[in-house]
Amino acid sequence: MFRILKIIAANVAGGPATVALPGSVPAPAFFRGAVTLNPAKCIACGMCSYVCVSSAITGSEMKNAYEWDYEPGRCTFCARCVERCPGHALSMAQEAARSYEHPGELSVEHLVQFKACPHCGDPVRPASEEFLGRAFDHIKDETRELVRLCERCRRRQLQRNLFAGVLGDDKGKTR
């Protein structure tokens, strides 16, 4: 017993014996680090928070924006959010996340601002060209214009188009 105490005392008095490696070790291929968001590509769909099994990513919709929150301390680095993001706004860093002492210390927040409707100024949820291409096989310019409108103005425009189409079809017909 006395001998083990001498060994422990010698180790404690000697200080650290770990030798730091020169430079940093490169990350292996396909390494998954912390998730990062590119707000310019985000379409505020919430798919990332839906597929996140550890609830590391949360999203909340506000009137004029979408708030995206990420807590690396909860993340399992599974990359499901990156794989499922329809706007390709998410990526994973090539380096490991920093260590932390307190929960929430590394949390990241982004605010994805919604653009204003050109007709009324109400907020419009963003839609990327790739997302539109996936949603529609052949997208027309009319559809692109409708996507830039808020929900209320979009309905009004569709009603106008429908009404104009009905009147246009009846012009040559007699009853």
C-alpha positions in Angstrom: 0.0 0.0 0.0 2.8 2.4 0.9 4.6 1.7 -2.4 1.5 2.6 -4.5 1.2 5.9 -2.6 4.9 6.7 -3.5 4.2 6.1 -7.2 1.1 8.3 -7.1 3.0 11.1 -5.4 5.8 10.9 -7.9 3.3 11.0 -10.8 1.5 14.0 -9.3 4.8 15.9 -8.6 6.2 15.2 -12.0 3.5 17.1 -13.9 2.0 16.1 -17.3 3.9 13.6 -19.3 2.0 14.0 -22.5 3.9 15.3 -25.5 2.0 17.6 -27.8 2.1 16.5 -31.4 3.6 19.0 -33.8 0.9 20.6 -35.9 -2.6 19.2 -36.0 -3.6 15.8 -37.3 -5.6 16.1 -40.5 -9.2 15.0 -40.3 -10.0 11.7 -42.1 -12.1 11.8 -45.3 -15.8 12.1 -44.6 -15.2 13.5 -41.1 -18.4 15.0 -39.6 -17.9 18.0 -37.4 -20.3 20.7 -36.3 -23.3 21.6 -38.6 -23.2 25.0 -40.3 -26.0 26.9 -42.0 -25.8 29.2 -45.0 -28.8 31.5 -44.4 -28.8 32.6 -48.1 -29.7 29.1 -49.2 -32.2 28.3 -46.3 -35.8 27.9 -47.4 -37.0 27.8 -43.8 -38.8 24.5 -44.2 -37.9 23.0 -40.9 -36.8 19.7 -42.4 -33.5 19.7 -40.5 -35.2 20.0 -37.1 -37.7 17.4 -38.1 -35.1 14.7 -38.9 -32.7 15.6 -36.0 -33.0 12.7 -33.6 -31.2 14.4 -30.8 -33.1 17.8 -31.0 -29.8 19.6 -31.6 -31.4 21.6 -34.4 -34.6 23.5 -33.7 -36.5 26.0 -35.8 -39.2 28.5 -35.0 -41.2 30.6 -37.4 -41.7 34.2 -36.6 -43.7 36.7 -38.6 -40.9 38.0 -40.8 -38.2 35.4 -40.3 -37.3 31.9 -39.4 -35.0 31.3 -36.3 -32.6 28.4 -36.7 -30.8 27.1 -33.6 -28.1 24.5 -33.3 -26.6 23.0 -30.1 -23.4 21.0 -30.9 -23.4 19.5 -27.4 -26.5 17.6 -28.3 -25.5 16.7 -31.8 -24.8 13.1 -32.7 -23.1 14.2 -36.0 -25.2 11.7 -38.0 -25.5 14.1 -41.0 -29.2 13.3 -41.5 -30.0 17.1 -41.5 -27.4 17.7 -44.2 -28.7 14.8 -46.3 -32.4 15.9 -46.1 -32.0 19.7 -46.5 -33.9 20.5 -49.7 -32.1 23.9 -50.1 -28.6 22.5 -49.5 -28.1 25.1 -46.9 -26.4 22.8 -44.3 -22.9 21.4 -44.3 -20.6 19.9 -41.7 -17.2 21.3 -40.6 -14.1 19.3 -41.3 -12.8 19.9 -37.7 -14.2 18.6 -34.4 -16.4 20.8 -32.4 -14.7 22.7 -29.5 -15.0 21.3 -26.0 -17.2 23.2 -23.6 -17.9 23.4 -19.9 -21.6 24.6 -19.7 -24.6 23.4 -21.7 -25.5 25.9 -24.4 -22.1 27.5 -24.5 -21.5 26.6 -28.2 -25.1 27.1 -29.4 -25.5 28.9 -32.7 -28.5 31.0 -33.9 -29.3 32.3 -37.4 -32.2 34.4 -38.4 -33.4 33.7 -42.0 -35.2 36.9 -43.0 -38.2 36.5 -45.3 -38.4 38.8 -48.4 -41.3 41.2 -48.8 -44.1 40.5 -51.2 -43.8 42.9 -54.2 -47.5 43.6 -54.1 -48.4 44.1 -50.4 -45.1 43.9 -48.5 -46.1 40.9 -46.3 -43.3 38.3 -45.7 -42.8 35.6 -48.2 -41.1 32.2 -47.4 -38.0 31.8 -49.6 -37.7 29.2 -52.3 -34.5 28.3 -54.1 -34.3 27.4 -57.8 -33.3 23.8 -57.0 -36.3 23.5 -54.7 -38.6 24.8 -57.5 -37.0 22.4 -59.9 -37.7 19.4 -57.6 -41.3 20.5 -57.0 -42.2 21.2 -60.6 -41.0 19.2 -63.6 -41.2 22.1 -66.0 -41.5 25.5 -64.3 -43.0 28.4 -66.1 -42.2 32.1 -65.6 -45.8 32.5 -64.2 -45.0 30.0 -61.5 -41.7 31.8 -60.7 -43.7 35.0 -60.3 -46.3 33.3 -58.0 -43.5 32.0 -55.7 -42.3 35.6 -55.1 -45.8 36.6 -53.8 -47.2 36.1 -50.3 -50.0 33.6 -49.8 -52.8 36.1 -50.0 -51.5 37.8 -53.1 -50.8 34.4 -54.7 -54.4 33.4 -54.2 -55.6 36.6 -55.6 -53.4 36.3 -58.7 -54.6 32.7 -59.2 -58.2 33.8 -58.9 -57.6 36.6 -61.5 -55.9 34.1 -63.8 -58.7 31.6 -63.4 -61.4 34.3 -63.9 -59.5 35.7 -67.0 -59.3 32.2 -68.4 -63.0 31.5 -67.9 -63.9 34.8 -69.6 -61.4 34.2 -72.3 -62.9 30.8 -73.1 -66.4 32.3 -73.3 -65.6 35.1 -75.6 -66.1 33.1 -78.8 -69.0 31.1 -77.6 -72.7 32.0 -77.7 -75.3 30.6 -75.5 
